[in-house]
Amino acid sequence: MANHKSALKRIRSNEAKRLRNRYQHKTARTAIRKLRSLTDAVEASALLKTVSSMVDKLARKNVIHKNKAANLKSSLSKHVKTLAA
């Protein structure tokens, strides 16, 4: 167990951040699945904006790696382009 006040606070804040990261990561994954299942090009392009924003935010906060974020955004935009064609 922690011996210092600051260490106790760090434990509390780490847990809060872990839960927040987990929630945001799960929400983004669900949105990605939804985007991949869409067949309407207009709806998919609208959702792509929000999903790419979510992915960027996760990469900025180091929840996911920046290269993984780039790969995800690339593959999703390819998917949306195939719907438009």
Distance bins in CASP14 RR format, pairs under 12 A and 6 or more apart:
PFRMAT RR
TARGET T0000
AUTHOR 0000-0000-0000
RMODE 2
METHOD distances of the structure
MODEL  1
1 7 0 0 0 0 1 0 0 0 0 0 0
1 8 0 0 0 0 1 0 0 0 0 0 0
1 11 0 0 0 0 1 0 0 0 0 0 0
2 8 1 0 1 0 0 0 0 0 0 0 0
2 9 0 0 0 0 1 0 0 0 0 0 0
2 10 1 0 0 1 0 0 0 0 0 0 0
2 11 1 0 0 1 0 0 0 0 0 0 0
2 12 0 0 0 0 0 1 0 0 0 0 0
2 14 0 0 0 0 0 1 0 0 0 0 0
3 11 0 0 0 0 0 1 0 0 0 0 0
4 10 0 0 0 0 1 0 0 0 0 0 0
4 11 0 0 0 0 0 1 0 0 0 0 0
5 11 0 0 0 0 0 1 0 0 0 0 0
5 12 0 0 0 0 0 1 0 0 0 0 0
6 12 0 0 0 0 0 1 0 0 0 0 0
6 13 0 0 0 0 0 1 0 0 0 0 0
7 13 0 0 0 0 0 1 0 0 0 0 0
7 14 0 0 0 0 0 1 0 0 0 0 0
8 14 0 0 0 0 0 1 0 0 0 0 0
8 15 0 0 0 0 0 1 0 0 0 0 0
9 15 0 0 0 0 0 1 0 0 0 0 0
9 16 0 0 0 0 0 1 0 0 0 0 0
10 16 0 0 0 0 0 1 0 0 0 0 0
10 17 0 0 0 0 0 1 0 0 0 0 0
11 17 0 0 0 0 0 1 0 0 0 0 0
11 18 0 0 0 0 0 1 0 0 0 0 0
12 18 0 0 0 0 0 1 0 0 0 0 0
12 19 0 0 0 0 0 1 0 0 0 0 0
13 19 0 0 0 0 0 1 0 0 0 0 0
13 20 0 0 0 0 0 1 0 0 0 0 0
14 20 0 0 0 0 0 1 0 0 0 0 0
14 21 0 0 0 0 0 1 0 0 0 0 0
15 21 0 0 0 0 0 1 0 0 0 0 0
15 22 0 0 0 0 0 1 0 0 0 0 0
16 22 0 0 0 0 0 1 0 0 0 0 0
16 23 0 0 0 0 0 1 0 0 0 0 0
17 23 0 0 0 0 0 1 0 0 0 0 0
17 24 0 0 0 0 0 1 0 0 0 0 0
17 61 0 0 0 0 1 0 0 0 0 0 0
17 62 0 0 0 0 0 1 0 0 0 0 0
17 63 0 0 0 0 1 0 0 0 0 0 0
18 24 0 0 0 0 0 1 0 0 0 0 0
18 25 0 0 0 0 0 1 0 0 0 0 0
18 61 0 0 0 0 0 1 0 0 0 0 0
18 63 0 0 0 0 0 1 0 0 0 0 0
19 25 0 0 0 0 0 1 0 0 0 0 0
19 26 0 0 0 0 0 1 0 0 0 0 0
20 26 0 0 0 0 0 1 0 0 0 0 0
20 27 0 0 0 0 0 1 0 0 0 0 0
20 57 0 0 0 0 0 1 0 0 0 0 0
20 58 0 0 0 0 0 1 0 0 0 0 0
20 61 0 0 0 0 1 0 0 0 0 0 0
20 63 0 0 0 0 1 0 0 0 0 0 0
21 27 0 0 0 0 0 1 0 0 0 0 0
21 28 0 0 0 0 0 1 0 0 0 0 0
21 57 0 0 0 0 0 1 0 0 0 0 0
21 58 0 0 0 0 1 0 0 0 0 0 0
21 60 0 0 0 0 0 1 0 0 0 0 0
21 61 1 0 0 1 0 0 0 0 0 0 0
21 62 0 0 0 0 1 0 0 0 0 0 0
21 63 1 0 1 0 0 0 0 0 0 0 0
21 64 0 0 0 0 1 0 0 0 0 0 0
22 28 0 0 0 0 0 1 0 0 0 0 0
22 29 0 0 0 0 0 1 0 0 0 0 0
22 58 0 0 0 0 0 1 0 0 0 0 0
22 63 0 0 0 0 1 0 0 0 0 0 0
23 29 0 0 0 0 0 1 0 0 0 0 0
23 30 0 0 0 0 0 1 0 0 0 0 0
23 54 0 0 0 0 0 1 0 0 0 0 0
23 58 0 0 0 0 0 1 0 0 0 0 0
23 63 0 0 0 0 0 1 0 0 0 0 0
24 30 0 0 0 0 0 1 0 0 0 0 0
24 31 0 0 0 0 0 1 0 0 0 0 0
24 53 0 0 0 0 0 1 0 0 0 0 0
24 54 1 0 0 1 0 0 0 0 0 0 0
24 55 0 0 0 0 0 1 0 0 0 0 0
24 56 0 0 0 0 0 1 0 0 0 0 0
24 57 1 0 0 1 0 0 0 0 0 0 0
24 58 1 0 0 1 0 0 0 0 0 0 0
24 59 0 0 0 0 0 1 0 0 0 0 0
24 60 0 0 0 0 0 1 0 0 0 0 0
24 61 1 0 0 1 0 0 0 0 0 0 0
24 62 0 0 0 0 0 1 0 0 0 0 0
24 63 1 0 0 1 0 0 0 0 0 0 0
24 64 0 0 0 0 0 1 0 0 0 0 0
25 31 0 0 0 0 0 1 0 0 0 0 0
25 32 0 0 0 0 0 1 0 0 0 0 0
25 54 0 0 0 0 1 0 0 0 0 0 0
25 55 0 0 0 0 0 1 0 0 0 0 0
25 57 0 0 0 0 0 1 0 0 0 0 0
25 58 1 0 0 1 0 0 0 0 0 0 0
25 59 0 0 0 0 0 1 0 0 0 0 0
25 61 0 0 0 0 1 0 0 0 0 0 0
25 62 0 0 0 0 0 1 0 0 0 0 0
25 63 1 0 1 0 0 0 0 0 0 0 0
25 64 1 0 0 1 0 0 0 0 0 0 0
25 68 0 0 0 0 0 1 0 0 0 0 0
25 69 0 0 0 0 0 1 0 0 0 0 0
25 72 0 0 0 0 0 1 0 0 0 0 0
26 32 0 0 0 0 0 1 0 0 0 0 0
26 33 0 0 0 0 0 1 0 0 0 0 0
26 54 0 0 0 0 0 1 0 0 0 0 0
26 58 0 0 0 0 0 1 0 0 0 0 0
26 63 0 0 0 0 0 1 0 0 0 0 0
27 33 0 0 0 0 0 1 0 0 0 0 0
27 34 0 0 0 0 0 1 0 0 0 0 0
27 50 0 0 0 0 0 1 0 0 0 0 0
27 51 0 0 0 0 0 1 0 0 0 0 0
27 53 0 0 0 0 0 1 0 0 0 0 0
27 54 1 0 0 1 0 0 0 0 0 0 0
27 55 0 0 0 0 0 1 0 0 0 0 0
27 57 0 0 0 0 0 1 0 0 0 0 0
27 58 0 0 0 0 1 0 0 0 0 0 0
27 63 0 0 0 0 0 1 0 0 0 0 0
28 34 0 0 0 0 0 1 0 0 0 0 0
28 35 0 0 0 0 0 1 0 0 0 0 0
28 47 0 0 0 0 0 1 0 0 0 0 0
28 50 0 0 0 0 1 0 0 0 0 0 0
28 51 1 0 0 1 0 0 0 0 0 0 0
28 52 0 0 0 0 0 1 0 0 0 0 0
28 53 0 0 0 0 1 0 0 0 0 0 0
28 54 1 0 1 0 0 0 0 0 0 0 0
28 55 1 0 0 1 0 0 0 0 0 0 0
28 56 0 0 0 0 0 1 0 0 0 0 0
28 57 0 0 0 0 1 0 0 0 0 0 0
28 58 1 0 1 0 0 0 0 0 0 0 0
28 59 0 0 0 0 0 1 0 0 0 0 0
28 61 0 0 0 0 0 1 0 0 0 0 0
28 63 0 0 0 0 1 0 0 0 0 0 0
28 64 0 0 0 0 1 0 0 0 0 0 0
28 68 0 0 0 0 0 1 0 0 0 0 0
28 69 0 0 0 0 1 0 0 0 0 0 0
28 72 0 0 0 0 1 0 0 0 0 0 0
28 73 0 0 0 0 0 1 0 0 0 0 0
28 76 0 0 0 0 0 1 0 0 0 0 0
29 35 0 0 0 0 0 1 0 0 0 0 0
29 36 0 0 0 0 0 1 0 0 0 0 0
29 51 0 0 0 0 0 1 0 0 0 0 0
29 54 0 0 0 0 1 0 0 0 0 0 0
29 55 0 0 0 0 1 0 0 0 0 0 0
29 58 0 0 0 0 1 0 0 0 0 0 0
29 63 0 0 0 0 0 1 0 0 0 0 0
29 64 0 0 0 0 1 0 0 0 0 0 0
29 68 0 0 0 0 0 1 0 0 0 0 0
29 72 0 0 0 0 1 0 0 0 0 0 0
30 36 0 0 0 0 0 1 0 0 0 0 0
30 37 0 0 0 0 0 1 0 0 0 0 0
30 47 0 0 0 0 0 1 0 0 0 0 0
30 50 0 0 0 0 0 1 0 0 0 0 0
30 51 0 0 0 0 0 1 0 0 0 0 0
30 54 0 0 0 0 1 0 0 0 0 0 0
31 37 0 0 0 0 0 1 0 0 0 0 0
31 38 0 0 0 0 0 1 0 0 0 0 0
31 44 0 0 0 0 0 1 0 0 0 0 0
31 46 0 0 0 0 0 1 0 0 0 0 0
31 47 1 0 0 1 0 0 0 0 0 0 0
31 48 0 0 0 0 1 0 0 0 0 0 0
31 49 0 0 0 0 0 1 0 0 0 0 0
31 50 1 0 0 1 0 0 0 0 0 0 0
31 51 1 0 1 0 0 0 0 0 0 0 0
31 52 0 0 0 0 0 1 0 0 0 0 0
31 53 0 0 0 0 1 0 0 0 0 0 0
31 54 1 0 0 1 0 0 0 0 0 0 0
31 55 0 0 0 0 1 0 0 0 0 0 0
31 57 0 0 0 0 0 1 0 0 0 0 0
31 58 0 0 0 0 0 1 0 0 0 0 0
31 72 0 0 0 0 0 1 0 0 0 0 0
31 76 0 0 0 0 1 0 0 0 0 0 0
32 38 0 0 0 0 0 1 0 0 0 0 0
32 44 0 0 0 0 0 1 0 0 0 0 0
32 47 0 0 0 0 1 0 0 0 0 0 0
32 48 0 0 0 0 0 1 0 0 0 0 0
32 50 0 0 0 0 0 1 0 0 0 0 0
32 51 1 0 1 0 0 0 0 0 0 0 0
32 52 0 0 0 0 0 1 0 0 0 0 0
32 54 0 0 0 0 1 0 0 0 0 0 0
32 55 1 0 0 1 0 0 0 0 0 0 0
32 58 0 0 0 0 0 1 0 0 0 0 0
32 64 0 0 0 0 0 1 0 0 0 0 0
32 68 0 0 0 0 0 1 0 0 0 0 0
32 69 0 0 0 0 0 1 0 0 0 0 0
32 71 0 0 0 0 0 1 0 0 0 0 0
32 72 1 0 0 1 0 0 0 0 0 0 0
32 73 0 0 0 0 0 1 0 0 0 0 0
32 75 0 0 0 0 1 0 0 0 0 0 0
32 76 1 0 0 1 0 0 0 0 0 0 0
32 79 0 0 0 0 0 1 0 0 0 0 0
33 47 0 0 0 0 0 1 0 0 0 0 0
33 51 0 0 0 0 0 1 0 0 0 0 0
33 72 0 0 0 0 0 1 0 0 0 0 0
33 76 0 0 0 0 0 1 0 0 0 0 0
33 79 0 0 0 0 0 1 0 0 0 0 0
34 40 0 0 0 0 0 1 0 0 0 0 0
34 43 0 0 0 0 1 0 0 0 0 0 0
34 44 0 0 0 0 1 0 0 0 0 0 0
34 46 0 0 0 0 0 1 0 0 0 0 0
34 47 1 0 0 1 0 0 0 0 0 0 0
34 48 0 0 0 0 0 1 0 0 0 0 0
34 50 0 0 0 0 0 1 0 0 0 0 0
34 51 0 0 0 0 1 0 0 0 0 0 0
34 54 0 0 0 0 0 1 0 0 0 0 0
34 76 0 0 0 0 0 1 0 0 0 0 0
34 79 0 0 0 0 0 1 0 0 0 0 0
35 41 0 0 0 0 0 1 0 0 0 0 0
35 43 0 0 0 0 1 0 0 0 0 0 0
35 44 1 0 0 1 0 0 0 0 0 0 0
35 45 0 0 0 0 1 0 0 0 0 0 0
35 46 0 0 0 0 1 0 0 0 0 0 0
35 47 1 0 1 0 0 0 0 0 0 0 0
35 48 1 0 0 1 0 0 0 0 0 0 0
35 49 0 0 0 0 0 1 0 0 0 0 0
35 50 0 0 0 0 1 0 0 0 0 0 0
35 51 1 0 1 0 0 0 0 0 0 0 0
35 52 0 0 0 0 1 0 0 0 0 0 0
35 54 0 0 0 0 0 1 0 0 0 0 0
35 55 0 0 0 0 0 1 0 0 0 0 0
35 72 0 0 0 0 0 1 0 0 0 0 0
35 73 0 0 0 0 0 1 0 0 0 0 0
35 75 0 0 0 0 0 1 0 0 0 0 0
35 76 1 0 1 0 0 0 0 0 0 0 0
35 77 0 0 0 0 0 1 0 0 0 0 0
35 78 0 0 0 0 0 1 0 0 0 0 0
35 79 1 0 0 1 0 0 0 0 0 0 0
35 80 1 0 0 1 0 0 0 0 0 0 0
35 83 0 0 0 0 0 1 0 0 0 0 0
36 44 0 0 0 0 1 0 0 0 0 0 0
36 47 0 0 0 0 0 1 0 0 0 0 0
36 48 0 0 0 0 0 1 0 0 0 0 0
36 51 0 0 0 0 1 0 0 0 0 0 0
36 72 0 0 0 0 0 1 0 0 0 0 0
36 75 0 0 0 0 1 0 0 0 0 0 0
36 76 1 0 0 1 0 0 0 0 0 0 0
36 77 0 0 0 0 0 1 0 0 0 0 0
36 78 0 0 0 0 0 1 0 0 0 0 0
36 79 1 0 0 1 0 0 0 0 0 0 0
36 80 0 0 0 0 1 0 0 0 0 0 0
36 82 0 0 0 0 0 1 0 0 0 0 0
36 83 0 0 0 0 0 1 0 0 0 0 0
37 43 0 0 0 0 0 1 0 0 0 0 0
37 44 0 0 0 0 1 0 0 0 0 0 0
37 47 0 0 0 0 0 1 0 0 0 0 0
37 76 0 0 0 0 0 1 0 0 0 0 0
37 79 0 0 0 0 0 1 0 0 0 0 0
37 83 0 0 0 0 0 1 0 0 0 0 0
38 44 1 0 1 0 0 0 0 0 0 0 0
38 45 0 0 0 0 1 0 0 0 0 0 0
38 46 0 0 0 0 1 0 0 0 0 0 0
38 47 1 0 0 1 0 0 0 0 0 0 0
38 48 0 0 0 0 1 0 0 0 0 0 0
38 51 0 0 0 0 0 1 0 0 0 0 0
38 76 0 0 0 0 0 1 0 0 0 0 0
38 79 0 0 0 0 1 0 0 0 0 0 0
38 80 0 0 0 0 1 0 0 0 0 0 0
38 82 0 0 0 0 0 1 0 0 0 0 0
38 83 1 0 0 1 0 0 0 0 0 0 0
38 84 0 0 0 0 0 1 0 0 0 0 0
39 79 0 0 0 0 0 1 0 0 0 0 0
39 80 0 0 0 0 0 1 0 0 0 0 0
39 82 0 0 0 0 0 1 0 0 0 0 0
39 83 1 0 0 1 0 0 0 0 0 0 0
39 84 0 0 0 0 0 1 0 0 0 0 0
40 46 0 0 0 0 1 0 0 0 0 0 0
40 47 0 0 0 0 1 0 0 0 0 0 0
40 80 0 0 0 0 0 1 0 0 0 0 0
40 83 1 0 0 1 0 0 0 0 0 0 0
40 84 0 0 0 0 0 1 0 0 0 0 0
41 47 0 0 0 0 0 1 0 0 0 0 0
41 48 0 0 0 0 0 1 0 0 0 0 0
41 79 0 0 0 0 0 1 0 0 0 0 0
41 80 1 0 0 1 0 0 0 0 0 0 0
41 81 0 0 0 0 1 0 0 0 0 0 0
41 82 0 0 0 0 1 0 0 0 0 0 0
41 83 1 0 1 0 0 0 0 0 0 0 0
41 84 1 0 1 0 0 0 0 0 0 0 0
41 85 0 0 0 0 1 0 0 0 0 0 0
42 48 0 0 0 0 0 1 0 0 0 0 0
42 80 0 0 0 0 0 1 0 0 0 0 0
42 83 0 0 0 0 1 0 0 0 0 0 0
42 84 0 0 0 0 1 0 0 0 0 0 0
43 49 0 0 0 0 0 1 0 0 0 0 0
43 50 0 0 0 0 0 1 0 0 0 0 0
43 80 0 0 0 0 1 0 0 0 0 0 0
43 83 0 0 0 0 1 0 0 0 0 0 0
43 84 0 0 0 0 0 1 0 0 0 0 0
44 50 0 0 0 0 0 1 0 0 0 0 0
44 51 0 0 0 0 1 0 0 0 0 0 0
44 76 0 0 0 0 1 0 0 0 0 0 0
44 77 0 0 0 0 1 0 0 0 0 0 0
44 78 0 0 0 0 0 1 0 0 0 0 0
44 79 1 0 0 1 0 0 0 0 0 0 0
44 80 1 0 1 0 0 0 0 0 0 0 0
44 81 0 0 0 0 1 0 0 0 0 0 0
44 82 0 0 0 0 1 0 0 0 0 0 0
44 83 1 0 1 0 0 0 0 0 0 0 0
44 84 0 0 0 0 1 0 0 0 0 0 0
45 51 0 0 0 0 0 1 0 0 0 0 0
45 52 0 0 0 0 0 1 0 0 0 0 0
45 76 0 0 0 0 0 1 0 0 0 0 0
45 77 0 0 0 0 1 0 0 0 0 0 0
45 79 0 0 0 0 0 1 0 0 0 0 0
45 80 1 0 1 0 0 0 0 0 0 0 0
45 81 0 0 0 0 1 0 0 0 0 0 0
45 82 0 0 0 0 0 1 0 0 0 0 0
45 83 0 0 0 0 1 0 0 0 0 0 0
45 84 1 0 0 1 0 0 0 0 0 0 0
46 52 0 0 0 0 0 1 0 0 0 0 0
46 53 0 0 0 0 0 1 0 0 0 0 0
46 80 0 0 0 0 1 0 0 0 0 0 0
46 83 0 0 0 0 0 1 0 0 0 0 0
47 53 0 0 0 0 0 1 0 0 0 0 0
47 54 0 0 0 0 0 1 0 0 0 0 0
47 76 0 0 0 0 1 0 0 0 0 0 0
47 77 0 0 0 0 0 1 0 0 0 0 0
47 79 0 0 0 0 0 1 0 0 0 0 0
47 80 0 0 0 0 1 0 0 0 0 0 0
47 83 0 0 0 0 0 1 0 0 0 0 0
48 54 0 0 0 0 0 1 0 0 0 0 0
48 55 0 0 0 0 0 1 0 0 0 0 0
48 72 0 0 0 0 0 1 0 0 0 0 0
48 73 0 0 0 0 1 0 0 0 0 0 0
48 74 0 0 0 0 0 1 0 0 0 0 0
48 75 0 0 0 0 0 1 0 0 0 0 0
48 76 1 0 0 1 0 0 0 0 0 0 0
48 77 1 0 0 1 0 0 0 0 0 0 0
48 78 0 0 0 0 0 1 0 0 0 0 0
48 79 0 0 0 0 1 0 0 0 0 0 0
48 80 1 0 1 0 0 0 0 0 0 0 0
48 81 0 0 0 0 1 0 0 0 0 0 0
48 83 0 0 0 0 0 1 0 0 0 0 0
48 84 0 0 0 0 0 1 0 0 0 0 0
49 55 0 0 0 0 0 1 0 0 0 0 0
49 56 0 0 0 0 0 1 0 0 0 0 0
49 73 0 0 0 0 0 1 0 0 0 0 0
49 76 0 0 0 0 0 1 0 0 0 0 0
49 77 0 0 0 0 0 1 0 0 0 0 0
49 80 0 0 0 0 0 1 0 0 0 0 0
50 56 0 0 0 0 0 1 0 0 0 0 0
50 57 0 0 0 0 0 1 0 0 0 0 0
50 76 0 0 0 0 0 1 0 0 0 0 0
51 57 0 0 0 0 0 1 0 0 0 0 0
51 58 0 0 0 0 0 1 0 0 0 0 0
51 69 0 0 0 0 0 1 0 0 0 0 0
51 72 0 0 0 0 1 0 0 0 0 0 0
51 73 0 0 0 0 1 0 0 0 0 0 0
51 75 0 0 0 0 0 1 0 0 0 0 0
51 76 1 0 0 1 0 0 0 0 0 0 0
51 77 0 0 0 0 1 0 0 0 0 0 0
51 79 0 0 0 0 0 1 0 0 0 0 0
51 80 0 0 0 0 1 0 0 0 0 0 0
52 58 0 0 0 0 0 1 0 0 0 0 0
52 59 0 0 0 0 0 1 0 0 0 0 0
52 69 0 0 0 0 1 0 0 0 0 0 0
52 70 0 0 0 0 0 1 0 0 0 0 0
52 72 0 0 0 0 1 0 0 0 0 0 0
52 73 1 0 1 0 0 0 0 0 0 0 0
52 74 0 0 0 0 0 1 0 0 0 0 0
52 75 0 0 0 0 0 1 0 0 0 0 0
52 76 1 0 0 1 0 0 0 0 0 0 0
52 77 1 0 0 1 0 0 0 0 0 0 0
52 80 0 0 0 0 0 1 0 0 0 0 0
53 59 0 0 0 0 0 1 0 0 0 0 0
53 60 0 0 0 0 0 1 0 0 0 0 0
53 69 0 0 0 0 0 1 0 0 0 0 0
53 73 0 0 0 0 1 0 0 0 0 0 0
53 76 0 0 0 0 0 1 0 0 0 0 0
54 60 0 0 0 0 0 1 0 0 0 0 0
54 61 0 0 0 0 0 1 0 0 0 0 0
54 63 0 0 0 0 0 1 0 0 0 0 0
54 64 0 0 0 0 0 1 0 0 0 0 0
54 69 0 0 0 0 1 0 0 0 0 0 0
54 72 0 0 0 0 1 0 0 0 0 0 0
54 73 0 0 0 0 0 1 0 0 0 0 0
54 76 0 0 0 0 0 1 0 0 0 0 0
55 61 0 0 0 0 0 1 0 0 0 0 0
55 63 0 0 0 0 1 0 0 0 0 0 0
55 64 1 0 0 1 0 0 0 0 0 0 0
55 65 0 0 0 0 0 1 0 0 0 0 0
55 66 0 0 0 0 1 0 0 0 0 0 0
55 67 0 0 0 0 0 1 0 0 0 0 0
55 68 0 0 0 0 1 0 0 0 0 0 0
55 69 1 0 1 0 0 0 0 0 0 0 0
55 70 0 0 0 0 1 0 0 0 0 0 0
55 71 0 0 0 0 1 0 0 0 0 0 0
55 72 1 0 1 0 0 0 0 0 0 0 0
55 73 1 0 1 0 0 0 0 0 0 0 0
55 74 0 0 0 0 0 1 0 0 0 0 0
55 75 0 0 0 0 0 1 0 0 0 0 0
55 76 0 0 0 0 1 0 0 0 0 0 0
55 77 0 0 0 0 0 1 0 0 0 0 0
56 63 0 0 0 0 0 1 0 0 0 0 0
56 64 0 0 0 0 0 1 0 0 0 0 0
56 66 0 0 0 0 1 0 0 0 0 0 0
56 68 0 0 0 0 0 1 0 0 0 0 0
56 69 1 0 0 1 0 0 0 0 0 0 0
56 70 0 0 0 0 1 0 0 0 0 0 0
56 72 0 0 0 0 0 1 0 0 0 0 0
56 73 1 0 0 1 0 0 0 0 0 0 0
57 63 0 0 0 0 1 0 0 0 0 0 0
57 64 0 0 0 0 1 0 0 0 0 0 0
57 66 0 0 0 0 0 1 0 0 0 0 0
57 69 0 0 0 0 1 0 0 0 0 0 0
58 64 1 0 1 0 0 0 0 0 0 0 0
58 65 0 0 0 0 1 0 0 0 0 0 0
58 66 0 0 0 0 1 0 0 0 0 0 0
58 68 0 0 0 0 1 0 0 0 0 0 0
58 69 1 0 0 1 0 0 0 0 0 0 0
58 70 0 0 0 0 0 1 0 0 0 0 0
58 72 0 0 0 0 1 0 0 0 0 0 0
58 73 0 0 0 0 0 1 0 0 0 0 0
59 65 1 0 0 1 0 0 0 0 0 0 0
59 66 1 0 1 0 0 0 0 0 0 0 0
59 67 0 0 0 0 1 0 0 0 0 0 0
59 68 1 0 0 1 0 0 0 0 0 0 0
59 69 1 1 0 0 0 0 0 0 0 0 0
59 70 1 0 0 1 0 0 0 0 0 0 0
59 71 0 0 0 0 0 1 0 0 0 0 0
59 72 0 0 0 0 1 0 0 0 0 0 0
59 73 0 0 0 0 1 0 0 0 0 0 0
60 66 0 0 0 0 1 0 0 0 0 0 0
60 69 0 0 0 0 1 0 0 0 0 0 0
61 69 0 0 0 0 0 1 0 0 0 0 0
62 68 0 0 0 0 0 1 0 0 0 0 0
62 69 0 0 0 0 0 1 0 0 0 0 0
63 69 0 0 0 0 1 0 0 0 0 0 0
64 70 0 0 0 0 0 1 0 0 0 0 0
64 71 0 0 0 0 0 1 0 0 0 0 0
64 72 0 0 0 0 1 0 0 0 0 0 0
64 73 0 0 0 0 0 1 0 0 0 0 0
65 71 0 0 0 0 1 0 0 0 0 0 0
65 72 0 0 0 0 0 1 0 0 0 0 0
66 72 0 0 0 0 0 1 0 0 0 0 0
66 73 0 0 0 0 0 1 0 0 0 0 0
67 73 0 0 0 0 0 1 0 0 0 0 0
67 74 0 0 0 0 0 1 0 0 0 0 0
68 74 0 0 0 0 0 1 0 0 0 0 0
68 75 0 0 0 0 0 1 0 0 0 0 0
69 75 0 0 0 0 0 1 0 0 0 0 0
69 76 0 0 0 0 0 1 0 0 0 0 0
70 76 0 0 0 0 0 1 0 0 0 0 0
70 77 0 0 0 0 0 1 0 0 0 0 0
71 77 0 0 0 0 0 1 0 0 0 0 0
71 78 0 0 0 0 0 1 0 0 0 0 0
72 78 0 0 0 0 0 1 0 0 0 0 0
72 79 0 0 0 0 0 1 0 0 0 0 0
73 79 0 0 0 0 0 1 0 0 0 0 0
73 80 0 0 0 0 0 1 0 0 0 0 0
74 80 0 0 0 0 0 1 0 0 0 0 0
74 81 0 0 0 0 0 1 0 0 0 0 0
75 81 0 0 0 0 0 1 0 0 0 0 0
75 82 0 0 0 0 0 1 0 0 0 0 0
76 82 0 0 0 0 0 1 0 0 0 0 0
76 83 0 0 0 0 0 1 0 0 0 0 0
77 83 0 0 0 0 0 1 0 0 0 0 0
77 84 0 0 0 0 0 1 0 0 0 0 0
78 84 0 0 0 0 0 1 0 0 0 0 0
78 85 0 0 0 0 0 1 0 0 0 0 0
79 85 0 0 0 0 0 1 0 0 0 0 0
END
